[in-house]
Amino acid sequence: MSDYEFDVDTAVHAAGEGRYRAQIHERWNVGAVANGGYVMSIGMRALGQALATADPLTVTAHFLRPTLPGALAIETEVVKRGRRFATGVARLLQGGREVVRLLGTYGDLEQHSGHSRVTARPPVVPHDAGIISRPDAPAVAERYEHRFDAASLSWLRGQRSDLAEVRGAVRFRDRRPPDVLSLAAIADCFPPPAFAWLEPTWLPTLELTLHVRGRPRGDWLSSVFRTRFLFGGLLEEDGEIWDETGCLVALSRQLAVAPP
């Protein structure tokens, strides 16, 4: 295990028969609650160990209760092992109550072959964009360095926009190289694009899905996140994550609750 913050704070320890234990650290908090992408990464680490397969291909996390700093128990179940794919479930518990449930299919990204076609491009982030840090940002924001396209942060200047989209680049503040396990945390570390419509506040995530398409290369990941629909107090957020070589490494979608 390395000394990078993310590796230390997502470490899991085997507790026998598909069970693991971990510790939720408050430096990944949004207010008093742990960031969902960070918690999801812990579950993904445990599930990958249970399946003995390195690469998550698709993982969906349902957030049942807030996850708080402190001890975390993880129970895993192998649903199926195939020649190319392995599928399993992870249940994350605090105080005997389930807080998050993951369903994931894992495989080997290096063994994938077949047709490929990409009709999108990485978001353009100005090279001279300064690294933005806000004094009122949540603790989890201090784990990263962000460069933003300032035009996508008009809400910081008190301006509203019909286009709810955030474009930027991110890397770990301690220069940890991104990998497939960290992509869930990356997918949940940007300001919600819905702040173009709503006053900035906590938007609890009900569900977060990650599709991994490649192993990231380089330090910076260019990303774009969009919200197009808000119905009955529920909004979706779609994300693209690209590495420094211009490769699409992950897609994400989450469903969140907007305040009344």
C-alpha positions in Angstrom: 0.0 0.0 0.0 1.4 3.4 -1.0 1.5 6.5 1.2 -0.8 8.5 -1.0 -3.9 9.9 0.8 -6.3 8.1 -1.5 -4.7 4.7 -1.0 -4.4 5.1 2.8 -8.0 6.3 3.1 -9.5 3.6 0.9 -7.5 0.7 2.3 -9.6 -2.4 3.1 -8.5 -5.3 5.3 -9.8 -8.9 4.9 -11.9 -10.1 7.8 -12.7 -13.6 6.4 -15.4 -15.2 4.2 -15.8 -12.2 1.8 -15.9 -9.7 4.5 -13.6 -6.6 4.8 -13.2 -3.7 7.2 -12.2 -0.1 6.4 -12.1 3.4 7.9 -14.0 6.4 6.6 -11.8 9.5 6.9 -13.3 13.0 7.5 -10.9 14.7 5.1 -13.1 13.4 2.3 -16.3 14.9 3.8 -18.9 17.2 2.3 -20.0 18.8 5.6 -20.5 16.0 8.1 -21.0 13.3 5.5 -18.4 11.4 3.5 -18.3 12.1 -0.3 -20.2 9.4 -2.2 -17.5 8.8 -4.9 -14.9 8.3 -2.2 -17.1 5.8 -0.3 -17.9 4.1 -3.6 -14.1 3.7 -4.3 -13.7 1.8 -1.0 -16.5 -0.6 -1.9 -14.9 -1.0 -5.4 -11.6 -1.9 -3.8 -13.2 -4.6 -1.6 -15.3 -6.0 -4.4 -12.2 -6.1 -6.7 -10.4 -8.2 -4.1 -13.3 -10.5 -3.6 -13.6 -11.1 -7.4 -9.8 -11.3 -7.8 -10.1 -9.0 -10.9 -8.4 -5.7 -11.3 -10.6 -3.6 -13.5 -14.1 -2.4 -12.7 -16.1 -2.2 -16.0 -19.4 -1.1 -14.6 -20.3 -0.3 -11.0 -23.5 1.1 -9.6 -23.8 2.3 -6.0 -27.1 3.0 -4.3 -26.7 5.3 -1.3 -29.2 4.2 1.4 -28.0 6.4 4.3 -25.3 9.0 4.9 -21.9 7.5 5.5 -20.0 9.1 8.4 -16.4 9.1 9.4 -15.6 6.0 11.4 -15.4 2.3 11.0 -16.9 0.6 7.9 -17.8 -3.1 7.5 -18.0 -4.5 4.0 -19.7 -7.8 3.0 -19.2 -9.1 -0.6 -20.9 -11.8 -2.6 -19.6 -13.3 -5.8 -22.6 -13.5 -8.1 -20.9 -15.0 -11.2 -17.4 -15.8 -12.5 -17.1 -16.1 -16.3 -14.2 -16.4 -18.7 -14.2 -12.6 -19.4 -16.3 -11.0 -16.7 -17.0 -11.5 -13.0 -20.0 -9.9 -11.2 -20.4 -9.3 -7.5 -22.3 -7.3 -4.8 -20.8 -5.3 -1.9 -22.8 -4.1 1.1 -21.2 -1.3 3.2 -22.4 -1.1 6.8 -21.9 1.2 9.7 -23.3 0.3 13.2 -24.9 -2.8 11.7 -27.0 -0.8 9.2 -26.4 -0.9 5.5 -25.4 2.5 4.1 -24.4 1.7 0.5 -24.9 -1.2 -1.8 -22.8 -1.8 -4.9 -23.3 -4.0 -7.9 -20.3 -4.4 -10.2 -19.0 -6.3 -13.2 -15.2 -6.5 -13.4 -12.8 -7.7 -16.2 -9.4 -7.0 -17.8 -9.4 -3.8 -19.8 -6.1 -4.9 -21.5 -7.9 -8.0 -23.0 -10.7 -6.1 -24.7 -10.8 -6.1 -28.4 -13.3 -5.2 -31.1 -14.7 -2.2 -32.9 -14.3 1.3 -31.3 -15.8 4.6 -32.3 -15.8 7.8 -30.3 -17.8 10.8 -31.7 -16.9 13.2 -28.8 -13.8 15.0 -27.9 -12.2 16.0 -24.5 -13.5 19.3 -23.1 -11.3 22.3 -23.8 -9.8 23.7 -20.6 -7.5 26.7 -21.0 -3.9 25.9 -20.2 -3.5 29.1 -18.3 -6.6 28.5 -16.2 -5.6 29.0 -12.6 -6.1 26.3 -9.9 -9.2 27.4 -8.1 -9.6 27.0 -4.3 -12.5 28.5 -2.4 -12.4 29.1 1.4 -16.0 27.8 1.7 -15.3 24.6 -0.3 -15.9 21.2 1.4 -13.0 19.2 2.9 -13.0 16.8 0.0 -12.1 19.6 -2.4 -8.8 20.0 -0.6 -7.8 16.5 -1.8 -7.6 17.7 -5.4 -6.4 20.5 -7.7 -8.9 21.8 -10.2 -8.6 23.9 -13.3 -11.9 25.2 -14.6 -13.2 26.8 -17.8 -14.4 29.9 -16.0 -17.3 30.3 -18.4 -18.8 27.1 -16.9 -18.7 28.6 -13.4 -20.9 31.6 -13.9 -22.9 30.8 -10.8 -19.8 31.8 -8.7 -20.4 35.3 -10.0 -24.1 35.1 -9.1 -25.2 34.5 -12.7 -27.8 31.9 -13.7 -27.6 30.0 -16.9 -29.9 27.6 -18.8 -26.7 25.5 -19.6 -25.9 23.5 -16.6 -22.4 22.3 -17.5 -19.0 22.2 -15.7 -15.8 21.8 -17.6 -12.4 21.4 -16.0 -9.3 19.3 -15.3 -8.4 17.7 -12.0 -5.5 15.8 -10.4 -4.8 14.6 -6.9 -3.2 17.3 -4.8 -0.5 14.9 -3.6 0.2 14.0 -7.3 -1.1 10.4 -7.0 -1.5 9.0 -10.5 -5.1 8.3 -11.3 -6.2 4.7 -11.9 -9.4 2.8 -12.5 -10.2 2.6 -8.8 -10.0 6.4 -8.3 -12.4 7.2 -11.2 -15.5 6.9 -8.9 -14.0 9.6 -6.6 -13.0 11.7 -9.6 -16.6 11.4 -11.0 -17.9 13.0 -7.8 -15.3 15.7 -7.0 -16.6 18.5 -9.2 -19.1 21.2 -8.3 -22.6 20.1 -9.4 -23.5 21.6 -12.8 -27.0 22.1 -11.4 -25.6 25.1 -9.4 -26.3 27.0 -12.6 -30.0 26.6 -11.7 -30.0 26.2 -7.9 -28.4 28.0 -5.0 -25.2 26.1 -4.1 -26.1 23.5 -1.4 -25.6 19.8 -0.6 -27.3 17.7 -3.3 -27.6 14.1 -1.8 -26.8 11.4 -4.3 -29.3 8.5 -4.5 -27.4 6.5 -7.1 -24.0 6.8 -9.0 -23.1 4.6 -11.9 -19.6 4.4 -13.4 -18.6 2.9 -16.7 -14.8 2.4 -17.1 -13.5 2.5 -20.6 -9.7 2.6 -20.1 -6.8 2.9 -17.7 -5.9 6.5 -17.2 -2.5 7.8 -18.3 -0.9 11.0 -17.0 -1.8 13.2 -13.9 -4.5 15.5 -15.2 -8.0 14.2 -16.1 -10.2 16.5 -18.3 -13.8 16.2 -17.4 -17.2 17.6 -18.3 -20.4 17.2 -16.3 -23.9 18.1 -17.5 -27.4 18.3 -16.0 -30.2 18.5 -18.5 -33.3 17.4 -16.5 -34.8 18.3 -13.2 -38.1 16.5 -12.4 -40.0 16.5 -9.1 -36.9 17.5 -7.2 -34.7 14.8 -8.8 -31.9 15.7 -11.2 -29.4 13.7 -13.2 -25.7 14.4 -13.8 -23.8 12.9 -16.8 -20.0 13.0 -16.9 -17.1 12.2 -19.2 -13.6 11.7 -17.9 -10.6 11.9 -20.4 -6.9 11.3 -19.7 -3.9 13.3 -20.9 -3.6 11.2 -24.1 -7.1 12.2 -25.2 -8.5 8.8 -24.3 -12.0 8.5 -22.8 -11.5 6.6 -19.6 -14.9 6.7 -17.9 -18.5 7.8 -18.2 -20.7 8.5 -15.1 -24.3 9.2 -14.3 -25.8 10.0 -10.9 -29.2 10.8 -9.6 -29.4 13.4 -6.9 -32.0 15.1 -4.8 -32.5 18.9 -5.2 -33.7 20.9 -2.2 -37.3 21.9 -2.1 
